[in-house]
Amino acid sequence: MNDKPPLDIQQLIDRQRFGAFHWVLLALCFLILVVDGFDTAAIGYIAPALLAEWGVEKSALGPVLSAALFGLAIGAVTAGPLADRVGRKAVLVVSVAFFGIASLATAFSTSLEMLTVLRFVTGIGLGAAMPNAATLTAEYAPAARRSLLTNAMFCGFPLGAAGGGLVAAWMIPHHGWRSVLVLGGALPLVLACVLAWRLPESLRYLVVNRKPADRIRKVLRRMTQRPIAEGTVFVVPEPTQASGKRAIGLVLSRAYLLGSVMLWLTYFMGLLIFYLLTSWMPVLMKEVGFSIERAALMAALFPLGGGIGAVAVGWLMDRTNPHAVIAAAYALTAAFVFGIGQGTASLGVLATLIFLAGVFMNGAQTAMPALAAQFYPTQGRATGVSWMMGIGRCGGIAGALVGAELMRRHLGFDMIFTLASVPALIATLALVVKLVASRGVHALATPADLAQRAH
């Protein structure tokens, strides 16, 4: 008979000192987002050079720019339920290797049709990687710093996207646009090998899915740097309404449905803005008189500000109502995106507006997976986060296609950015609705929850 009290895994994680184990996990997930961001944004940066080499109309790039986004949506929606069944680590390793191979193949495209198909295939891997990196980070982050750490991890995406612009500005004139895709394929393949070696599986996943105790103890020893006694019973408390439900059924259940829909709508609108701007800003900048190199550098300012925004928003989310923080960031996004359209008279003003729009846009958008991860319990968390990101990817698809339509209609620079500010206002409203709808539904403890328990 085992008289030892059960070991609450979540309490252990929340009390654990942030040490080498956590830094390795955070660094690996951060690097996943870096290469994800690089490969996702690369097509926008190479677009002007591709247009010049192949002699095609700008509107013909619409399918190419949106193809990866269709793949992203499919990859995210399918990978979440898969990760809830087979684990976060396996899905991450395979997805990173997958989009690395696909990006390498894309570099050898000989037609728009071939490029479109290969970008779609690349997108499947990209879409599978990001939500599972967010889920794994959230499940290891202590409650008091969960939003900050998850958002800090997500800084990798805008950093990778911005790095793509900087790399493209140097590589394309010297080595051609294909070299950007070759680099975008080689880096993920190296990273996948490192992930297979060092990335831990989620403890919450292992316990909730009743995996062998030896496997759980092995991860615990690595995290705590001390042995765990044999016979220890591991538990993870979950909300009562979550017990017994399958992942997809839980996300669509009565307790979570309206909140889920509002998460989807918010993420949809955010990605519509993000991909409209990152896909078409280099082309728009070139049309108002910038060189290809300068257009890429100006466009890179938009994702570059994301790191500052993500950390600031995450820090505030851990100290006050996260819905209010993210909603305010989206509202400020609307203001600065509108301002970009009015700021072409001065290079310095335009650069500042692009950077500030990126700070708040990327800060808000990178905070959404942390918000979703807190909303859903373990058995539906990967599904909930990935469905938000997958369904929201339709906004990215819409953004790329809307950009092509705006190019076809020859709208002015100021009108394009005025229209681009509207989705941010819709995202703000959706978060207000979710706040009201999801009161009392908490799957992961927030700092406020911990304070309440202490009293």
ABEGO torsion letter per residue (X at the ends): XBABBBBBAAAAAAABBBBAAAAAAAAAAAAAAAAAAAAAAAAAAAAAAAAAAAGBBAAAAAAAAAAAAAAAAAAAAAAAAAAAAAEAAAAAAAAAAAAAAAAAAAAABABAAAAAAAAAAAAAAAAAAAAAAAAAAAAABBAAAAAAAAAAAAAAAAAAAAAAAAAAAAAAAAAEAAAAAAAAAAAAAAAAAAAAAABBBBAAAAAAAGBBAAAAAAAAAAAAGBBBBBGBBBBBBBBAAABGBBAAAAAABAAAAAAAAAAAAAAAAAAAAAAAAAAAAAAAAAAAGBBAAAAAAAAAAAAAAAAAAAAAAAAAAAABBAAAAAAAAAAAAAAAAAAAAAAAABAAAAAAAAAAAAAAAAAAAAAAAAAAAAABBAAAAAAAAAAAAAAAAAAAAAAAAAAAAAAAAGBBAAAAAAAAAAAAAAAAAAAAAAAAAABGBBABBBAAAAAAAAX
